[in-house]
């Protein structure tokens, strides 16, 4: 029953936490940062559950989670609190919330140019599920304005703007999904961003692991006006309000809130080969070895190869941590072959054991699986058979997993781990987990299992080789997966529509704080791509942080760089172009780790007036990419962002003013159109790259100058690309301070860090005005004029 009055009272306001109560329902608002507050609503008491999602700026996690009340890591700013009869106000220097004490409805405001502008308000009619007035679970209803734009839910299908969509926040193995309409997919990401009529941005992050829904205006109810809402199965509502005058602030702060993105080794940015077909074949070892031989033959640069789960087969079933010795008679010889060329073998692992697994009964007797309400191992569907899922909240399971990673994989030369099929598709509400000694329903922590699986794999790699930064991949999880692994958008379908909507999905993933992602280039499921689609996929894929060609085609064909022999040179050259920019990508990877900056950025991230749905995008802040996502097109009209200094075309140095609309040729077998923002430095590899020299090249620099009087500073990071030695100063930071005048250009270069420095650096200068250049640098600079 809905009551007319829900008169909350304030209980306390100490230690940056203000608590309220109404007849056994408790609420709390925590003032964490000047522009980040936490809201908590629960019944019976102020709940102190655990979180595995929130880890502000931290690099270390506890397996058993962090108390949600833990205030470590926050700045805890001063705030003003005013309590009146019918409302309260909490205010920092940036963010203010006004609380209507009848119903605890909240209105949020951001200080902009000395004026408090509204961000959003809760729905005036029953914003929360008080007294179970909406039934079971928790609800959060927000008043929806016609001008609001909602986006950034993450791995979701369709357009970047997600107005009038409804999404299920859950995890499922959605092979061959429709990239425009399917829902849900693989990841649990209860987060989104809104831009309002004042062009202010609000991120809402719900700290929960249960199944939920976002509705961005699809639902219409005559009694409540326009609204959007979040619904969750949990009885506790816990969310963070992250506010900003611009999108950058909200994206950076939400990423900081969920922990540092992993600083993966440099090889993670190289080409990653993969296919289901090889390991499903009887002569799997021969095929995998042949892949590397073909890379050498066709001069295709490569840094890793994924071993799909077929290597674990017994008959037609897959059994994690089992080596099929008929398919792989000498895996150590194969891994030695790969490692001799500095190409990593990455093994697929799954967190489920089929009932026929040789170790199933042993693990079952030790209580290492998710259990049912009778205390027995819960059985679930897994591909075309039945399985039980490992329970990573049990220390016995957690430690067993690490041991098996080391004994079965690392000991035979595998160097990286691919965590797959970790969506935990157990739908029974009675399924329970060990919970590190405090039994908990699986439905309350399903994404946590995926996270702990990743973390256990990470620890196994660290313990086995403590000097090396681990390389891990994971398909499922929540935002916390970024702290350890790279990810991808799952088993996509082969068509042009997927190419476009996977791109949009990637933009929303990046906005949601998962920066290190990619797609299965070429398409994973369906018929093999034709020649045109394959090239267009590669032209896009080479700019993603994760660049992998992967497939399981219906016709048993294999997506490989040489699958169309007449264009293998084109594919090889595109991959080489990717490798020539590895120094730039690596600097972005470092900045994503240290500064929480996204690697792939929508153009509107830096240029708010740009079309949200444009196919164009940015790699970092300096490269503007034009790809083709439609069949039969050889060019398109594109709008350059409105940068004051203008843009240079990367291929030939041609200059264009910012905001210019121009036709860009995008021929199928030509160089991808890339534009560089004037006023930046691009580190790159100048020398011709081959399979054999890819690990011995040196970094050169291109500097693109504004024709205007200007000044900029840019620092570029590098290290050995493998170890943690950078934490002890073994790195190079090359800082460029550039001033452009009417008559000349002055470039100061400073080189910091303890890593051995080059005796000279190569610097190509692009200047539409061709001004004299004055350089101040502690080492020799080989100055070259950029192509004009």
LOMARBA-779060 format. One line per 10 residues: number of its first residue (from 1); their letters; for each residue x, y, z of C-alpha. Coordinates in pm, whole numbers. Layout:
// LOMARBA-779060
NUM	A	X Y Z; ... .
//
This chain:
// LOMARBA-779060
1	XXXXXXXXXX	0 0 0; 121 350 -86; 105 599 199; 49 970 163; 338 1056 392; 677 897 440; 824 1142 687; 1194 1069 724; 1392 1219 1009; 1764 1286 1027 .
11	XXXXXXXXXX	1943 1063 1277; 2303 1188 1249; 2558 1363 1032; 2912 1268 1127; 3223 1151 940; 3074 1267 605; 2776 1032 640; 2427 1172 701; 2171 909 805; 1791 920 795 .
21	XXXXXXXXXX	1511 688 907; 1139 626 853; 966 345 1040; 1249 97 1001; 1365 210 656; 1709 366 669; 1880 597 424; 2227 743 418; 2407 997 201; 2788 988 207 .
31	XXXXXXXXXX	2987 1292 96; 3290 1129 -63; 3431 1389 -300; 3335 1742 -397; 3139 1595 -688; 3072 1234 -580; 2805 1133 -327; 2678 788 -233; 2311 714 -161; 2207 408 39 .
41	XXXXXXXXXX	1853 291 119; 1774 -32 305; 1525 -182 546; 1579 -261 913; 1929 -108 938; 2199 78 751; 2334 -223 566; 2710 -276 558; 2735 -521 272; 3051 -594 77 .
51	XXXXXXXXXX	3152 -448 -256; 3388 -586 -518; 3308 -304 -759; 3419 4 -567; 3792 58 -516; 3871 430 -542; 4209 464 -708; 4333 138 -558; 4535 -133 -727; 4491 -407 -467 .
61	XXXXXXXXXX	4171 -595 -384; 4067 -829 -109; 3909 -1154 -221; 3633 -1122 36; 3549 -768 -79; 3551 -423 75; 3295 -296 324; 3064 -49 155; 3105 180 457; 3482 189 408 .
71	XXXXXXXXXX	3579 553 346; 3946 490 269; 4060 635 -62; 3816 928 -57; 3914 1288 13; 3604 1338 236; 3567 1712 175; 3405 1962 405; 3033 2003 353; 2746 2217 471 .
81	XXXXXXXXXX	2437 2056 622; 2112 2243 685; 1809 2073 834; 1462 2224 816; 1118 2088 893; 1035 1940 553; 1372 1924 383; 1747 1899 430; 2033 2029 222; 2385 1887 185 .
91	XXXXXXXXXX	2637 2093 -10; 3006 2086 -101; 3189 2342 -312; 3058 2171 -627; 2758 1948 -558; 2435 2003 -367; 2144 1775 -289; 1812 1891 -150; 1616 1619 28; 1238 1627 48 .
101	XXXXXXXXXX	1186 1447 379; 845 1318 271; 946 1020 62; 1318 1100 63; 1310 1237 -294; 1636 1401 -395; 1710 1697 -621; 2070 1746 -736; 2249 2068 -836; 2598 2153 -964 .
111	XXXXXXXXXX	2771 2487 -911; 2854 2643 -1249; 2977 3002 -1283; 2850 3084 -933; 2504 2952 -1011; 2349 2628 -884; 2207 2449 -1188; 1985 2143 -1159; 2133 1809 -1264; 1824 1594 -1210 .
121	XXXXXXXXXX	1550 1521 -959; 1394 1202 -834; 1038 1140 -945; 801 1334 -719; 559 1039 -693; 722 745 -514; 1087 754 -621; 1182 452 -408; 1026 122 -305; 925 227 46 .
131	XXXXXXXXXX	711 -24 238; 730 -256 -65; 483 -30 -244; 617 -161 -578; 659 -521 -467; 991 -699 -419; 1332 -551 -495; 1465 -197 -507; 1362 82 -743; 1495 424 -831 .
141	XXXXXXXXXX	1264 649 -1035; 1396 975 -1179; 1203 1258 -1338; 1280 1250 -1710; 1312 1570 -1908; 1254 1569 -2283; 1602 1713 -2341; 1786 1446 -2138; 2027 1222 -2330; 2113 885 -2172 .
151	XXXXXXXXXX	2416 683 -2282; 2715 487 -2154; 2543 173 -2022; 2841 -15 -2163; 2817 -342 -2351; 2470 -280 -2490; 2332 -304 -2841; 2196 -28 -3060; 2289 337 -3080; 2510 538 -2849 .
161	XXXXXXXXXX	2211 741 -2728; 1992 493 -2544; 1678 699 -2489; 1354 499 -2508; 1540 170 -2461; 1499 -83 -2183; 1796 -300 -2089; 1832 -607 -1871; 2142 -580 -1654; 2254 -941 -1644 .
171	XXXXXXXXXX	2510 -1176 -1798; 2447 -1440 -2063; 2641 -1631 -2331; 2480 -1461 -2631; 2670 -1614 -2922; 2578 -1468 -3261; 2387 -1181 -3104; 2217 -907 -3306; 2435 -602 -3236; 2139 -368 -3285 .
181	XXXXXXXXXX	1873 -537 -3072; 1987 -835 -2858; 1980 -801 -2480; 2138 -891 -2242; 2497 -965 -2339; 2802 -1074 -2139; 2876 -804 -1883; 2701 -668 -1575; 2739 -289 -1596; 2475 -100 -1393 .
191	XXXXXXXXXX	2597 247 -1492; 2491 523 -1725; 2546 894 -1792; 2291 1165 -1859; 2343 1499 -2031; 2072 1747 -1935; 1935 2073 -2076; 2218 2271 -1914; 2475 2046 -2087; 2577 1911 -1749 .
201	XXXXXXXXXX	2661 1545 -1698; 2563 1298 -1426; 2690 944 -1391; 2480 700 -1187; 2665 388 -1073; 2461 123 -890; 2677 -89 -663; 2492 -417 -694; 2540 -762 -851; 2181 -881 -882 .
211	XXXXXXXXXX	1979 -884 -1201; 1826 -544 -1281; 1673 -320 -1546; 1733 24 -1687; 1437 193 -1853; 1519 518 -2032; 1166 627 -2116; 1026 319 -2284; 772 285 -2007; 493 546 -1992 .
221	XXXXXXXXXX	259 580 -1695; -11 846 -1692; 2 885 -1313; 367 978 -1280; 468 1197 -1572; 784 1126 -1771; 1044 921 -1588; 1333 679 -1623; 1421 417 -1368; 1646 143 -1239 .
231	XXXXXXXXXX	1502 -174 -1088; 1701 -440 -907; 1622 -772 -737; 1817 -672 -426; 1631 -520 -131; 1920 -275 -80; 1963 25 -309; 2316 159 -328; 2424 412 -588; 2680 682 -656 .
241	XXXXXXXXXX	2606 1023 -807; 2906 1143 -1011; 2859 1497 -1143; 3052 1716 -1384; 3038 2018 -1608; 3177 1801 -1888; 3182 1439 -1991; 3554 1399 -1925; 3510 1466 -1555; 3235 1209 -1511 .
251	XXXXXXXXXX	3410 937 -1714; 3742 988 -1537; 3587 999 -1189; 3366 695 -1244; 3671 502 -1368; 3869 616 -1063; 3585 506 -838; 3598 149 -971; 3977 114 -953; 4285 151 -1171 .
261	XXXXXXXXXX	4271 -1 -1520; 4539 -267 -1563; 4870 -165 -1717; 4906 -469 -1940; 5232 -555 -2119; 5304 -392 -2453; 5249 -719 -2642; 4878 -698 -2549; 4850 -423 -2811; 4977 -644 -3093 .
271	XXXXXXXXXX	4780 -863 -3329; 4612 -1154 -3148; 4543 -1454 -3371; 4265 -1694 -3288; 4009 -1939 -3421; 3797 -2219 -3281; 3875 -2430 -3587; 4238 -2509 -3510; 4194 -2660 -3165; 3877 -2844 -3272 .
281	XXXXXXXXXX	4078 -3028 -3539; 4254 -3360 -3490; 4587 -3209 -3604; 4553 -2903 -3379; 4921 -2869 -3289; 5019 -2880 -3655; 4764 -2609 -3738; 4867 -2382 -3451; 5234 -2418 -3544; 5140 -2355 -3905 .
291	XXXXXXXXXX	4973 -2029 -3808; 5302 -1887 -3684; 5483 -2019 -3991; 5228 -1843 -4214; 5275 -1522 -4018; 5643 -1542 -4107; 5573 -1641 -4468; 5323 -1359 -4531; 5510 -1114 -4306; 5211 -1066 -4075 .
301	XXXXXXXXXX	5318 -915 -3745; 5177 -1102 -3445; 5223 -1101 -3068; 4987 -1369 -2937; 4766 -1659 -3032; 4456 -1773 -2842; 4422 -2145 -2784; 4047 -2207 -2795; 3898 -2469 -2564; 3925 -2754 -2814 .
311	XXXXXXXXXX	4267 -2831 -2665; 4083 -2966 -2357; 3859 -3213 -2538; 3786 -3571 -2443; 3577 -3702 -2729; 3342 -3419 -2822; 3339 -3261 -2473; 3563 -2989 -2328; 3722 -3038 -1988; 3909 -2743 -1838 .
321	XXXXXXXXXX	4275 -2813 -1745; 4286 -3131 -1951; 4531 -3156 -2243; 4422 -3367 -2537; 4756 -3533 -2617; 4634 -3665 -2950; 4569 -3312 -3070; 4873 -3170 -2888; 5133 -3447 -2861; 5407 -3206 -2750 .
331	XXXXXXXXXX	5263 -2880 -2618; 5596 -2778 -2464; 5762 -2798 -2805; 5483 -2582 -2950; 5507 -2320 -2676; 5887 -2313 -2707; 5843 -2249 -3080; 5607 -1959 -3011; 5811 -1815 -2726; 6128 -1824 -2938 .
341	XXXXXXXXXX	5960 -1565 -3163; 5821 -1372 -2865; 5465 -1468 -2952; 5252 -1560 -2652; 5020 -1859 -2632; 4703 -1765 -2447; 4499 -2059 -2317; 4122 -2062 -2284; 3990 -2160 -1939; 3631 -2202 -1823 .
351	XXXXXXXXXX	3490 -2195 -1467; 3262 -2495 -1518; 3327 -2869 -1504; 3105 -3101 -1701; 2961 -3388 -1501; 3186 -3618 -1706; 3504 -3425 -1616; 3768 -3660 -1471; 3798 -3435 -1162; 3428 -3365 -1114 .
361	XXXXXXXXXX	3357 -3608 -831; 3670 -3509 -643; 3582 -3140 -653; 3219 -3212 -573; 3318 -3407 -261; 3533 -3115 -148; 3242 -2870 -183; 3411 -2659 -452; 3102 -2594 -666; 2806 -2360 -635 .
371	XXXXXXXXXX	2553 -2554 -427; 2175 -2597 -430; 1944 -2565 -128; 2011 -2928 -37; 2386 -2873 -15; 2464 -3061 -335; 2649 -2926 -636; 2411 -2714 -846; 2379 -2851 -1201; 2331 -2614 -1494 .
381	XXXXXXXXXX	2324 -2622 -1873; 2662 -2573 -2038; 2672 -2587 -2418; 2514 -2922 -2512; 2576 -3086 -2173; 2546 -3031 -1798; 2797 -2883 -1559; 2862 -2742 -1216; 3027 -2404 -1173; 3329 -2349 -953 .
391	XXXXXXXXXX	3271 -2134 -646; 3550 -1876 -625; 3418 -1746 -291; 3557 -2068 -144; 3928 -2035 -66; 3979 -2404 -146; 3844 -2348 -498; 4034 -2024 -541; 4366 -2181 -447; 4297 -2496 -653 .
401	XXXXXXXXXX	4237 -2280 -959; 4570 -2103 -918; 4749 -2435 -875; 4593 -2580 -1189; 4679 -2268 -1392; 5043 -2310 -1292; 5070 -2688 -1319; 4864 -2743 -1634; 4934 -2431 -1837; 5225 -2218 -1718 .
411	XXXXXXXXXX	5452 -2518 -1664; 5423 -2611 -2032; 5501 -2262 -2162; 5159 -2093 -2178; 5215 -1729 -2085; 4870 -1569 -2073; 4517 -1668 -1973; 4186 -1624 -2154; 3899 -1636 -1901; 3594 -1743 -2099 .
421	XXXXXXXXXX	3230 -1854 -2052; 3227 -1690 -1709; 2873 -1552 -1722; 2764 -1806 -1456; 2430 -1902 -1609; 2270 -2050 -1299; 1914 -1923 -1270; 1793 -2097 -956; 1730 -1856 -669; 1821 -2136 -429 .
431	XXXXXXXXXX	2179 -2165 -555; 2426 -2056 -288; 2796 -1972 -260; 3039 -2032 21; 3087 -1656 58; 3426 -1693 230; 3245 -1842 528; 2927 -1633 508; 2689 -1819 280; 2527 -1597 17 .
441	XXXXXXXXXX	2281 -1655 -268; 2454 -1671 -605; 2186 -1441 -750; 2326 -1163 -531; 2689 -1194 -647; 2699 -1362 -991; 2939 -1107 -1151; 3166 -1140 -847; 3238 -1502 -945; 3370 -1386 -1282 .
451	XXXXXXXXXX	3579 -1115 -1115; 3733 -1360 -867; 3807 -1605 -1148; 4002 -1330 -1326; 4178 -1229 -1006; 4280 -1589 -929; 4421 -1626 -1282; 4610 -1299 -1239; 4760 -1411 -909; 4868 -1742 -1061 .
461	XXXXXXXXXX	5060 -1557 -1333; 5216 -1319 -1079; 5321 -1599 -846; 5469 -1800 -1132; 5658 -1509 -1288; 5657 -1216 -1042; 5874 -990 -1254; 5633 -987 -1551; 5309 -794 -1588; 5037 -1051 -1659 .
471	XXXXXXXXXX	4828 -1052 -1974; 4470 -1168 -1915; 4150 -1158 -2115; 3797 -1196 -1981; 3460 -1205 -2153; 3236 -1139 -1852; 3242 -941 -1529; 3158 -590 -1420; 3366 -269 -1432; 3609 -428 -1187 .
481	XXXXXXXXXX	3737 -667 -1456; 3939 -377 -1599; 4169 -391 -1295; 4320 -715 -1423; 4216 -792 -1778; 4143 -687 -2132; 3800 -768 -2272; 3602 -794 -2595; 3240 -772 -2706; 3189 -1145 -2729 .
491	XXXXXXXXXX	3079 -1379 -3006; 2949 -1131 -3260; 2771 -1209 -3588; 2931 -1164 -3929; 2768 -876 -4116; 2811 -505 -4184; 2547 -416 -3926; 2758 -577 -3654; 3059 -371 -3761; 2871 -45 -3708 .
501	XXXXXXXXXX	2692 -139 -3387; 2998 -306 -3232; 3168 29 -3284; 2886 205 -3095; 2899 -65 -2827; 3270 1 -2786; 3210 374 -2744; 2962 307 -2464; 3202 54 -2305; 3472 318 -2300 .
511	XXXXXXXXXX	3239 579 -2150; 3143 322 -1885; 3509 300 -1777; 3621 -17 -1956; 3894 125 -2179; 4082 -184 -2292; 3848 -365 -2528; 3811 -489 -2882; 3587 -701 -3104; 3616 -1029 -3289 .
521	XXXXXXXXXX	3746 -879 -3612; 3576 -1026 -3916; 3286 -1161 -3710; 3280 -1475 -3496; 2953 -1648 -3581; 2775 -1705 -3913; 2912 -1733 -4264; 3267 -1622 -4332; 3306 -1253 -4417; 3347 -1164 -4779 .
531	XXXXXXXXXX	3653 -978 -4901; 3502 -630 -4856; 3364 -687 -4507; 3687 -850 -4394; 3897 -550 -4497; 3654 -301 -4345; 3665 -496 -4019; 4045 -491 -4014; 4052 -120 -4099; 3846 -63 -3787 .
541	XXXXXXXXXX	4001 -329 -3565; 4356 -200 -3597; 4257 105 -3393; 4102 -83 -3102; 4314 -145 -2788; 4256 -518 -2840; 4309 -628 -3200; 4204 -990 -3251; 4082 -1179 -3557; 3867 -1463 -3426 .
551	XXXXXXXXXX	3599 -1688 -3573; 3389 -2001 -3559; 3232 -1982 -3903; 2931 -2196 -3992; 3102 -2320 -4309; 3415 -2432 -4115; 3626 -2163 -4282; 3877 -1965 -4075; 3919 -1589 -4046; 4293 -1540 -4099 .
561	XXXXXXXXXX	4498 -1253 -4242; 4566 -1464 -4553; 4210 -1596 -4601; 4194 -1396 -4928; 4532 -1444 -5091; 4486 -1158 -5339; 4469 -905 -5052; 4709 -1058 -4801; 4956 -776 -4867; 4681 -523 -4794 .
571	XXXXXXXXXX	4601 -694 -4465; 4969 -724 -4377; 5021 -352 -4443; 4720 -257 -4230; 4857 -463 -3941; 5199 -302 -3990; 5035 39 -3976; 4884 -65 -3642; 5228 -171 -3519; 5384 157 -3633 .
581	XXXXXXXXXX	5150 329 -3386; 5217 93 -3094; 5429 364 -2918; 5124 593 -2931; 4887 319 -2812; 5125 222 -2533; 5141 579 -2405; 4760 583 -2406; 4754 250 -2220; 4980 398 -1954 .
591	XXXXXXXXXX	4767 713 -1926; 4452 502 -1894; 4619 332 -1598; 4763 640 -1431; 4519 914 -1531; 4197 719 -1605; 4185 852 -1960; 3991 644 -2217; 4190 511 -2513; 3898 512 -2758 .
601	XXXXXXXXXX	3695 830 -2731; 3379 948 -2905; 3440 1274 -3086; 3187 1444 -2856; 3412 1357 -2561; 3635 1650 -2657; 3400 1834 -2894; 3055 1838 -2728; 2879 1976 -3033; 2973 1674 -3246 .
611	XXXXXXXXXX	2706 1424 -3352; 2670 1152 -3087; 2592 887 -3350; 2875 969 -3590; 3084 678 -3716; 3400 883 -3669; 3590 851 -3341; 3914 945 -3168; 4210 735 -3056; 4326 936 -2759 .
621	XXXXXXXXXX	4278 1308 -2799; 4494 1344 -3107; 4393 1095 -3379; 4061 1134 -3563; 3964 814 -3747; 3735 778 -4048; 3616 421 -4111; 3360 282 -4355; 3080 73 -4204; 2862 37 -4516 .
631	XXXXXXXXXX	2890 -195 -4813; 2987 -49 -5147; 3120 285 -5022; 3466 410 -5120; 3451 742 -4939; 3231 968 -4733; 3174 1328 -4635; 3308 1384 -4286; 3313 1679 -4051; 3645 1753 -3888 .
641	XXXXXXXXXX	3614 1850 -3520; 3635 2220 -3445; 3992 2231 -3318; 4133 2586 -3337; 4466 2474 -3476; 4318 2251 -3746; 4411 1899 -3859; 4679 1727 -4065; 4618 1414 -4268; 4854 1152 -4127 .
651	XXXXXXXXXX	4937 991 -4460; 5053 1295 -4654; 5056 1593 -4417; 4774 1775 -4598; 4631 2047 -4374; 4264 2122 -4304; 4099 2380 -4082; 3893 2268 -3784; 3521 2236 -3841; 3567 2180 -4215 .
661	XXXXXXXXXX	3337 1939 -4395; 3518 1744 -4665; 3492 1434 -4877; 3738 1169 -4761; 3841 887 -4991; 3831 549 -4817; 3926 305 -5088; 3900 -59 -4993; 4268 -135 -5038; 4410 203 -4940 .
671	XXXXXXXXXX	4542 355 -4619; 4280 429 -4355; 4206 805 -4336; 4360 934 -4014; 4372 1302 -3916; 4603 1443 -3648; 4515 1738 -3430; 4753 2031 -3476; 4938 2093 -3153; 5049 1743 -3056 .
681	XXXXXXXXXX	5326 1484 -3078; 5272 1133 -3213; 5530 868 -3117; 5564 605 -3389; 5800 356 -3553; 5964 506 -3860; 6156 209 -3992; 5996 -57 -4206; 5859 -327 -3979; 5878 -699 -4046 .
691	XXXXXXXXXX	5786 -1009 -3850; 6148 -1052 -3746; 6224 -696 -3632; 5896 -602 -3462; 6053 -624 -3116; 6372 -434 -3196; 6239 -112 -3344; 6293 229 -3187; 6051 515 -3132; 6054 825 -3347 .
701	XXXXXXXXXX	5828 1128 -3321; 5605 1335 -3544; 5510 1681 -3427; 5214 1860 -3581; 5214 2237 -3536; 4932 2484 -3522; 4961 2773 -3770; 4844 3001 -3487; 5046 3143 -3205; 5015 2867 -2947 .
711	XXXXXXXXXX	5181 2662 -2676; 5144 2302 -2560; 5319 2044 -2344; 5298 1670 -2398; 5473 1386 -2215; 5519 1043 -2372; 5585 732 -2164; 5785 422 -2249; 5951 139 -2060; 6057 -221 -2125 .
721	XXXXXXXXXX	5693 -311 -2196; 5709 -626 -1983; 5796 -581 -1617; 5705 -378 -1312; 6045 -204 -1320; 5880 122 -1427; 5755 150 -1067; 6120 182 -959; 6200 452 -1216; 6302 229 -1508 .
731	XXXXXXXXXX	6112 421 -1772; 6152 707 -2014; 5926 1010 -2014; 5997 1233 -2309; 5840 1573 -2250; 5786 1817 -2537; 5719 2183 -2464; 5632 2360 -2787; 5575 2729 -2860; 5470 2848 -3204 .
741	XXXXXXXXXX	5528 3212 -3295; 5466 3415 -3608; 5830 3392 -3714; 5950 3058 -3572; 5889 2753 -3354; 6069 2669 -3028; 6075 2307 -2910; 6216 2211 -2571; 6261 1837 -2514; 6333 1691 -2171 .
751	XXXXXXXXXX	6398 1321 -2110; 6332 1179 -1763; 6363 830 -1614; 6634 572 -1545; 6585 355 -1852; 6874 364 -2098; 6822 652 -2336; 6873 664 -2710; 7177 854 -2833; 6957 1047 -3075 .
761	XXXXXXXXXX	6592 1084 -3161; 6425 1135 -3497; 6173 1417 -3513; 5957 1500 -3813; 5796 1844 -3800; 5472 1921 -3982; 5405 2293 -4020; 5174 2439 -4281; 5362 2768 -4245; 5709 2611 -4280 .
771	XXXXXXXXXX	5865 2821 -4002; 6222 2780 -3878; 6251 2539 -3584; 6470 2596 -3277; 6529 2285 -3065; 6666 2256 -2713; 6734 1891 -2623; 7000 1709 -2416; 7064 1457 -2696; 7099 1478 -3071 .
781	XXXXXXXX	6778 1543 -3267; 6761 1433 -3628; 6518 1692 -3761; 6309 1606 -4064; 6042 1796 -4249; 5703 1628 -4251; 5543 1536 -4583; 5351 1826 -4731 .
//
